[in-house]
Amino acid sequence: EQTAPKKWKLYPVKNLDARITDMSNPDSTHFNVSNPFAVQPLRFRMEAKGAKGSSLAGLTLQLNHGKILKLNAGIRAGQFLVCDGHRLYIADEDWNKISDIDVSKIPLLLSGNNEITVGAGSSKDPSFSLSFLFSVRGIPEHLGY
C-alpha cells in the first residue's frame, strides 16, 4: 500500500483456499482459517462457478458459531462475493461492484484457528460450485524514503 510518494506499507499476508463442489446437498460446510496474526476483520472473496445463467440462493457464512453473514439476494455464476474487512458486496466477472450487502458489522477473525461455516443454499445447476480465498494479514513493514 503506497502511503506517500516513494513510501509504502508492505503487509505479510497468508491466504487459504477452500471450495464447495456439491451444491445439490444444502448442508453446511466447515473451513478452518488459521490466523497467525492479531485479531482482524474477516477478509475473503468467493467466486460462484457454474453454467451460464445459473444462480445460488440462500447462502450464509458464520464465523466461530457467532455472527452470520446472510446473502439475501442470489448470486449468479461468474459473480464474486467480496468481504474486504469493511464491507460486503457482489461484483461481476470484471470485478465491477454490482451491489452492497447490508451488514451491521464485519465479524472479527481471532488470532489462531477460526471456524467458517458456509450454508451453501441451493442451486438447480448440478455443476454449481463456490471457490473461496480467505486472507489474513500482519503488521506492515514501512519502506521508502
Beta strands, then each sheet from edge to edge (+ up, - down):
strand 1: 2-4
strand 2: 7-10
strand 3: 13-20
strand 4: 28-35
strand 5: 40-41
strand 6: 43-49
strand 7: 55-56
strand 8: 60-63
strand 9: 68-70
strand 10: 75-76
strand 11: 80-84
strand 12: 88-91
strand 13: 97-101
strand 14: 108-109
strand 15: 112-119
strand 16: 129-137
strand 17: 141-144
sheet 1: 1+ 2- 17+
sheet 2: 3+ 16- 6+ 11- 12+ 13-
sheet 3: 4+ 15- 8+ 9-
sheet 4: 5+ 14-
sheet 5: 7+ 10-
end
